Amino acid sequence: MNNLIQQVKQSLSEDIGKTDVTANLIAEDKTLVFQLLSREACTLCGSQWFDESFRQLDPDCCIDWQFCDAQIVLPDKNICRVEGNARKLLSAERTALNFLQTLSGTATLTAEYVALIKHTRCRLLDTRKTIPLLRYAQKYAVSCGGGTNHRFGLYDAFLIKENHIASIQSISDAVKIARTMHPNLLLNEAALRQKTTYIEQV
């Protein structure tokens, strides 16, 4: 949660800067109510980031969701209703939508790929190739789409690749060192480009 709060704080700061000059044209006490509608079908994801974006500027705003994360939303559906201070809601609007659209896009595409392999015993895994500082958010989106999270970073599981093997000069030695240094850490796999490059007994 702390990671989410900081992400939203940085994103709002990036967008608003010192002040929202256009929103300041509106009376300070003006109230705004709006409905968020879906333009096309999607797997919803990012409601926590959406909420946090508005509540960091207007803690008293009211957000009423009609759908939950991981649910499929059809076109032209009312996703949620937001009510609060007009200035603050308009200042947070783009940040909130950026999170919701990005994460819903990730969840939606993941769900499409998961559907393609549902008749098999395969699982769809994600990678570390995420937008910087959005690792947790995008991996959460993958799970909302029915995918499976692979390792979150360089710290929670081994993934021995060709460049590691080339430096150590032996895949079996790399595995032995890994098991000795961190016996309780998961050894996910060794990634090789050519099957014949390293044929060793591991």
N, C-alpha and C positions, 0 to 999 in steps of 0.2 A: 504493500500500500504506500509506503514512503517513497518508493521508486515512482509510482504513478503520480503522486502529489508533486514531486519534483519535476517530472516530465511536463506536466500541465503548467506548472509555474514558469518553467523556462520557455515553453511554447507561447504562453500569453505575453511574456516579456518581449519575446522576439517580434510579435505582431504589433503590440500596442506601443512599445517604446516608452517615451515619457508620458504620452497621453493620446487618446483617440480623438483627434481634432474634429472629425465628422460627428461622432456620437455626442460630443459636447454641445452641438447645436440644439439638442433636444432638452426640454425642461427636466431638471433634476428629479422631480417627483413623478414623472410620467411612467405609467405602467404599460407593459407590453405583453400580449398573449399571442402565441403562434403555435401552429400545428406542423409537425414534421411528417411529410408524406413520402412514400416510396415511389420512385419513377419506374423501377423495374424489380423483378424478383431478386432476392438476395438472402444470404444467411446472415442474420444480424450479429454484430459483434462490436464492442467498444462502448457500451452504455456507461460503464464506470468512468471512463475518460471524458465522455460527453458531459455527464453530471458534474464531475469535478471542475471542468472548464467553466461552467456557469457559476458554480457555488463558490469558487475562489474569488469571484468578483461580486456576486450577490448571494450571500449565505442564506438569505430568506426566500430565494426563488423556489417555485414549486414545479416539479417535473413528474408528469404522470405517464408511465410507459404502458403501452398496449401489447408489447412483445418483449420477450427476454432474449438475452444473448443465446446464440446457437439455434434459435427458431428461424424457420423459413418465413420470409415476408413476401407476399405477392404484390404485384404492381398496384399503385393507387390506394394503398392502405395507410391509415393513420398510425404512424409508429409511436409518436408521443406528443404530449401537449406541454408547453413551457410557459410559465407566467412569472413575471418579475419586473425589476426596474429596467426601463427601456434602454437607457444608456449602457448599463452593464451587460445586459443580454446581447445587445448588438456588438459590443466590444468583444465578447467571448464567442460569438456565433461561429466565426470562421475556424477558430481553433477547435471548437467542439465538433464541427462537421468534418474537419480534416481527420481527426482521430476516428470518428465513426465510419467515414467512407473508406479510409485506408484499411482499417481492421475488418470491416464487413467485406471489403473486396478480397482480402486474404482468406477469410473464412469461406466465402462463396466459391472461390476458385478451388480451394481445398476440397470442399464438399463435392464439386464436380468430378475431381480426380478420384476421390474415395468411391463415388458411385460407379466409376468405370471398373474398379477392381473388387467390388463387393461380392462377386461370385467366386472369388479366389480366397486363398489363405494368406494373401499378402497384406501388409500394413503399409500405409503411406507415412514416411518419416520426413520431418523437416530438417533444416540445416542451420548453420550459424550465419548464413548469408542474409542477414537482416539489415534493416535500416539502422544506422548507429543510434544507440540509446533507446531503441524500440524493441530490443531482443525479447524481453518478457511479454510485451504487448502482442507482438506478432506470433510468438509461440502460443500464446493464449488463443489467438485467432485461429491458428491451425487446429488446436484442440476443439474449438467451437465448430469447426468444419468437419470434424470426425477424424482428423489426422492424429498421428502419434508424435510426441516430442522426442527428438533425439537428444544428444547432450546439449546443455544450455550454454556451456562455455568450455574453456580449456582446462577447467578445474575439476569437473565432476565426472569425467570419464576419459579413458585413453582412446585415441584414434591414431594409430601408427600409420603414417603415410610414407610414400616413396622417399621424400626428402629426409624424413627421420631415419629410415632404413639406410639410405646412402651415407648419412653421417656416422651411423653406428656400424655399418657394413655387414649387418646380419639381422634378419628379421627375428630369428630365434633368440639372439642376444637381446634385442630390443624388448621382446616379450618377457624374458627372464628379469631384466632390469626393472621393467614396469611392475612386475609382480613382487619383486623384492622391496622396491621403494614404497609402493602403496598397495599392499596386499588386499585391502578392503575396497579398493576403487575398482569400478567396473572396467573391464577390458572389452571395449565395444567391438573393434575389428581392426584388421590391417588392410589398408586400401592399396591395391596394386593396379597398375595400368596394363602390364603384360604378365600373363600367367606364367610364362617361362622365365621371367626375370629372377624370381626368388623361389626356388623349390627347396624347401627345407622342412625338416621335422620340427614342428613347434610343440 
